[in-house]
Amino acid sequence: MYVMLRPMESWTRFRTKDGLIGAMDAELSKIPGVNYDFTQPMEMRLNETVSGVKMDLAVKIFGDDFRTLDMLSKQALRVISSIRGAANPQIEMTSGVAELSVRVDRSALARYGINVSQVERAVEAAGSGWIISDVLEGQKKYTVAIRVPEDFRTDSEAIRRITLRAPGGEYTTLGELARVEVRRAIEIINRENGQRRTVIMSNVRGRDLGSFVAEVRSRLAQELQLPPGYFVEYGGQFENQERATRRLMFIVPLVVAIIFGLLCSAFSSTAQAFLVLLNVPFALVGGVAALWLRQMNLNLSASVGFIALFGVAVLNGVVLVSSINQRRDETTTMREAVVAGAIGRLRPVLITALVASLGFVPMALATSTGAEIQRPLATVVIGGLVSSTVLTLFLLPLFYGWMPRSRPS
């Protein structure tokens, strides 16, 4: 069951989402046997589409025996629940359905001369019933079935008293011919790549996903004893983040190298190309500080924000260094060229940063669908633009003045 919240403006008791989640968590935790989760619609669908589960972390345990998997999943759940940052840890629901079990006593059947099919028909009548006819009314067709009342079907003692007639004419009850009991049954057996598996899921709050998963891996390796043939895999949003991180570790250095080559070609100076790339750590400082001030964790969305931020930071550096180079051709001293170039490009650099920052403000303050993805990205860009712009205007000209006095060709 999904419960969609009203807009935040209509809330009366709580002013923040975290406060509301905390209150609902405290009340729902009092209900035994209920699994629940708090998430955003877009975030939930993205996690389920990418990794097959709806939560941040999924610990998948693979093996052959269902009872062993059930025991291991409960041990893993206790470990994960004790780790700081775990929110709503739960086991994928695979059992707990009430099942009526009827095990025939073949010696009793032989004694009365009754066969198994007679017992099956008696149990079928008590459960789903018998289809005895079809009724036609005009163009409509209705199936007519006969079965026992609802109260009778859910009472195992009443089912044991079902009467069967033997070929010799004597009567006996189902309880004398079979063992009838209601027991806990397996609702669903999940497989992945042809192997049975069970899943322990958890969201993460109050810390970053990477450090949480690292602690989960360490604790499970120490405390979860896996029999031969059983193994653990990790999924959820973490799986997507880990895959994206590996891809970024290859793409980002490649892009930086290409940018450096283009800068060297544009300025005909390796030193000036390095100087422009100094804007990247300037932007990094502001982005990290903004995440810390808003108590956000580094995730895939924030990583994309850093990539977008680096492009704007390099652009501002190119504008400023090009302006200073132009002034060096028009003035006699390095100091005059640096001061004139910085002042001449003050307004364009400030306007570029201001326009970009203001454009991301609605995303940074968003609370609607998709806000969990938008806010980290916008926060990184705004914080990084602030620090990059300030440090570019003050430190970049200073570093330029310390470079060798040779003019670029």
C-alpha positions in Angstrom: 0.0 0.0 0.0 1.3 3.4 -1.0 0.5 6.6 1.0 1.1 9.8 -0.9 1.6 12.9 1.3 -0.2 16.2 0.9 1.8 19.3 -0.2 4.1 20.6 2.6 2.2 23.9 2.7 -0.8 22.1 4.1 1.0 20.4 7.0 0.0 21.6 10.5 2.2 19.7 13.0 5.5 19.4 11.1 7.5 21.9 9.1 10.2 19.6 7.7 10.2 16.2 6.0 12.6 14.7 8.5 10.4 15.7 11.4 7.4 14.0 9.8 9.4 10.9 8.9 10.7 10.6 12.5 7.1 10.9 13.9 5.7 8.3 11.5 8.6 6.0 12.1 8.0 6.1 15.8 4.4 5.2 15.4 4.8 2.5 12.7 7.5 0.7 14.6 5.0 -0.1 17.3 3.0 -2.4 14.8 4.5 -5.9 14.7 5.1 -7.6 11.4 4.8 -4.5 9.2 7.5 -3.5 6.7 7.5 0.1 5.7 9.7 2.6 3.9 9.8 6.4 3.3 11.0 7.5 -0.1 10.3 9.9 -3.0 8.3 8.5 -6.1 11.0 9.2 -8.6 13.7 7.9 -6.3 11.8 4.7 -5.7 11.1 4.0 -9.3 14.7 4.8 -10.3 16.1 2.4 -7.7 13.6 -0.4 -8.6 14.3 0.0 -12.4 18.1 0.1 -12.0 18.7 -2.5 -9.3 15.4 -4.3 -8.8 14.8 -3.1 -5.2 13.2 0.1 -3.9 15.8 0.9 -1.2 19.3 2.3 -1.0 21.1 -0.9 -0.1 20.1 -4.5 -0.8 22.2 -7.4 0.7 21.5 -10.5 -1.4 22.3 -13.9 0.1 22.4 -16.8 -2.4 22.1 -20.5 -1.6 20.1 -23.7 -2.1 18.2 -24.4 1.2 15.4 -21.9 2.0 15.5 -22.5 5.7 19.3 -21.8 5.8 18.7 -18.6 3.7 16.0 -17.6 6.2 18.3 -18.1 9.1 21.2 -16.2 7.5 18.9 -13.3 6.4 17.7 -12.8 10.0 21.3 -12.8 11.3 22.2 -10.2 8.6 19.2 -8.1 9.5 20.3 -7.9 13.2 23.8 -6.8 12.1 22.5 -4.1 9.7 20.0 -2.8 12.2 22.8 -2.2 14.7 24.8 0.0 12.3 24.5 3.8 12.5 22.5 5.3 9.6 20.3 2.2 8.9 16.7 3.3 8.3 13.8 0.8 8.1 15.9 -2.3 7.6 13.8 -5.3 6.5 13.8 -8.7 4.9 12.1 -9.3 1.6 8.8 -10.9 2.5 8.9 -14.6 1.3 7.1 -16.5 4.1 4.4 -16.1 6.7 1.3 -17.2 4.7 -1.1 -19.6 6.5 -1.3 -22.9 4.6 -3.7 -25.8 5.1 -1.6 -29.0 5.0 -3.3 -32.4 4.5 -1.0 -35.4 4.7 -2.8 -38.7 4.0 -2.2 -41.8 6.0 -2.1 -44.5 3.4 -2.5 -47.4 5.9 -5.8 -45.8 7.1 -6.9 -45.3 3.4 -6.2 -49.0 2.8 -8.1 -50.0 5.9 -11.3 -48.2 4.7 -10.8 -48.9 1.0 -10.7 -45.2 0.2 -8.3 -43.8 -2.5 -6.4 -40.5 -2.5 -8.6 -38.9 -5.1 -11.6 -39.1 -2.8 -9.6 -37.3 -0.1 -8.5 -34.7 -2.7 -12.1 -34.0 -3.7 -13.2 -33.6 -0.1 -10.4 -31.1 0.5 -11.2 -29.3 -2.7 -14.9 -29.0 -1.7 -13.8 -27.5 1.6 -11.4 -25.0 -0.1 -12.2 -23.8 -3.6 -15.4 -25.7 -4.0 -16.8 -27.7 -7.0 -18.0 -26.2 -10.2 -21.3 -27.9 -10.9 -22.9 -26.0 -13.8 -23.0 -22.9 -16.0 -26.0 -20.6 -16.2 -26.8 -18.6 -19.3 -28.8 -15.4 -19.1 -29.0 -13.8 -22.5 -25.4 -13.3 -23.7 -24.0 -13.6 -20.2 -22.6 -16.8 -18.7 -22.3 -17.5 -15.0 -20.4 -20.4 -13.4 -22.1 -22.1 -10.4 -19.9 -23.6 -7.7 -20.8 -25.2 -4.4 -18.5 -25.0 -1.4 -18.7 -24.9 2.4 -19.2 -21.6 4.3 -16.3 -19.3 5.1 -16.2 -20.0 8.8 -15.9 -23.7 8.0 -13.1 -23.3 5.5 -10.9 -21.4 8.0 -11.4 -23.9 10.9 -9.0 -26.8 10.8 -11.0 -28.8 13.3 -14.1 -28.4 11.2 -12.1 -29.6 8.1 -11.0 -32.7 10.1 -14.7 -33.6 10.7 -15.4 -33.7 6.9 -17.2 -37.1 6.3 -16.2 -39.5 3.6 -18.1 -42.7 2.6 -16.1 -45.9 2.1 -17.0 -48.4 -0.7 -18.4 -50.7 2.0 -21.0 -48.1 3.1 -19.3 -47.1 6.4 -18.5 -43.5 7.1 -15.3 -41.9 8.5 -13.8 -38.4 9.0 -10.9 -36.8 7.2 -9.1 -36.5 10.5 -8.9 -40.3 10.7 -7.5 -40.6 7.2 -5.0 -37.7 7.1 -3.0 -35.3 9.2 -4.7 -31.9 8.9 -2.8 -28.8 10.2 -2.5 -25.1 9.4 1.2 -24.1 9.2 3.4 -21.2 8.1 4.2 -21.6 4.4 6.6 -20.1 1.8 4.8 -17.4 -0.1 7.3 -16.9 -2.9 10.7 -18.3 -3.8 12.9 -15.7 -5.5 15.7 -16.6 -7.9 18.3 -14.6 -9.6 20.4 -16.1 -12.4 18.9 -19.5 -11.6 19.8 -19.4 -7.9 17.6 -19.0 -4.9 18.2 -15.8 -3.0 16.8 -13.7 -0.2 17.3 -10.0 0.2 17.8 -7.7 3.2 17.0 -4.1 2.4 17.7 -0.8 4.2 17.7 2.9 3.5 20.5 5.2 4.8 19.9 8.4 6.7 22.4 10.6 8.6 25.5 9.4 6.7 26.8 8.8 3.2 25.9 5.6 1.4 29.5 4.6 0.7 30.8 4.6 4.3 27.6 2.8 5.4 28.0 0.0 2.8 31.7 -0.3 3.8 30.8 -0.9 7.4 28.0 -3.3 6.5 30.5 -5.3 4.4 33.1 -5.3 7.2 30.6 -6.4 9.9 28.9 -9.1 7.8 32.3 -10.5 6.8 33.1 -10.9 10.5 29.8 -11.9 12.0 28.0 -13.8 9.2 29.2 -17.4 8.8 28.2 -18.6 5.4 28.0 -22.4 4.7 29.8 -23.7 1.6 28.0 -22.8 -1.6 26.4 -19.6 -0.1 27.6 -16.1 -1.0 26.6 -12.5 -0.6 26.1 -9.7 -3.2 25.3 -6.1 -2.8 22.7 -4.1 -4.8 20.2 -1.2 -4.5 21.1 2.4 -5.2 24.6 1.6 -4.0 25.1 -0.8 -7.0 24.2 2.0 -9.4 26.4 4.5 -7.5 29.3 2.1 -7.5 28.9 1.5 -11.3 28.7 5.2 -12.0 31.7 5.9 -9.8 33.9 3.4 -11.7 32.8 5.0 -14.9 33.5 8.5 -13.7 37.0 7.4 -12.4 37.8 6.7 -16.1 35.9 9.5 -17.8 36.9 12.5 -15.6 40.7 12.1 -15.9 40.2 11.6 -19.6 38.1 14.8 -19.9 40.6 16.8 -17.8 43.5 15.6 -20.0 41.5 16.7 -23.2 40.7 20.1 -21.6 44.4 20.5 -20.7 45.5 19.8 -24.2 43.0 22.3 -25.6 44.1 24.9 -23.2 47.8 24.3 -24.1 46.8 24.7 -27.7 44.8 27.9 -27.1 47.4 29.7 -24.9 50.5 28.1 -26.3 51.7 27.9 -22.7 51.7 24.9 -20.4 52.0 27.2 -17.3 48.8 29.1 -18.3 46.9 25.9 -18.9 47.8 24.7 -15.4 46.8 28.1 -14.1 43.3 27.8 -15.6 42.9 24.3 -14.2 43.5 25.7 -10.7 39.9 26.9 -10.8 38.8 23.2 -10.5 40.0 22.8 -6.8 38.7 26.3 -6.1 35.2 25.1 -7.2 35.6 21.8 -5.3 36.1 23.7 -2.0 32.8 25.6 -2.3 30.8 22.5 -3.4 32.0 20.4 -0.5 31.4 23.2 2.0 27.8 23.7 0.6 27.1 20.0 1.1 28.4 20.1 4.6 26.4 23.2 5.5 23.1 21.7 4.2 24.0 18.3 5.9 23.9 16.4 2.6 25.9 13.4 1.6 28.0 12.9 -1.5 26.0 10.8 -3.9 25.7 10.3 -7.7 23.6 13.5 -8.1 26.2 15.6 -6.3 28.9 14.0 -8.4 27.1 15.2 -11.6 26.9 18.6 -10.1 30.7 18.7 -9.6 31.2 17.8 -13.3 28.9 20.6 -14.4 30.6 23.0 -12.0 34.1 22.2 -13.3 33.1 23.3 -16.7 31.9 26.7 -15.6 35.0 27.2 -13.4 37.4 26.5 -16.3 35.4 28.9 -18.5 35.8 31.7 -16.0 39.6 31.0 -15.8 39.9 31.1 -19.6 38.1 34.4 -19.8 40.3 36.0 -17.1 43.6 34.6 -18.4 42.8 35.7 -22.0 42.0 39.2 -20.8 45.3 39.4 -18.9 47.2 38.2 -22.0 45.5 40.8 -24.1 46.5 43.6 -21.6 50.1 42.4 -21.7 50.3 43.3 -25.3 49.0 46.8 -24.5 50.9 47.7 -21.3 54.6 47.7 -20.3 54.5 46.0 -16.9 53.1 42.7 -15.6 51.4 44.3 -12.7 49.5 46.7 -14.9 48.4 43.9 -17.2 47.2 41.7 -14.3 45.2 44.5 -12.6 43.7 45.8 -15.9 42.8 42.3 -17.1 41.1 41.4 -13.7 39.2 44.6 -13.5 38.1 44.4 -17.2 36.6 40.9 -16.7 35.2 41.5 -13.3 31.7 42.1 -14.5 31.5 39.2 -17.1 32.8 36.7 -14.5 30.4 37.9 -11.8 27.4 37.9 -14.2 28.2 34.4 -15.4 28.3 33.1 -11.8 25.3 35.0 -10.7 23.0 33.9 -13.5 24.1 30.2 -13.1 23.6 30.3 -9.3 20.2 32.0 -9.5 19.1 29.4 -12.1 19.8 26.6 -9.6 18.2 28.2 -6.6 14.7 26.6 -7.3 16.3 23.2 -7.6 18.2 23.7 -4.3 15.1 24.5 -2.4 12.8 22.0 -4.1 10.5 19.8 -2.0 8.4 18.2 -4.8 8.8 15.0 -6.7 12.4 14.4 -7.7 13.8 16.8 -5.0 16.1 14.2 -3.6 18.0 14.1 -6.9 17.8 17.9 -7.7 18.9 19.3 -4.3 22.4 17.8 -4.1 23.2 18.8 -7.7 22.0 22.4 -7.3 23.7 22.8 -3.9 27.1 21.7 -5.3 26.8 24.1 -8.3 25.8 27.1 -6.2 28.5 26.6 -3.5 31.2 25.9 -6.0 30.4 28.9 -8.2 30.6 31.2 -5.1 34.0 29.9 -4.1 35.3 29.6 -7.6 34.3 33.1 -8.6 35.8 34.7 -5.4 39.1 32.8 -5.6 39.3 33.3 -9.4 39.1 37.0 -9.1 41.6 37.3 -6.3 44.0 34.3 -6.5 44.2 33.7 -10.2 45.7 37.1 -11.0 48.1 36.7 -8.1 49.3 33.3 -9.4 49.6 34.8 -12.9 51.9 37.4 -11.6 54.2 34.8 -10.2 54.6 33.0 -13.5 57.7 33.4 -15.7 57.7 36.8 -17.5 57.8 35.3 -21.0 54.9 36.3 -23.2 52.7 33.7 -24.8 53.2 33.3 -28.6 
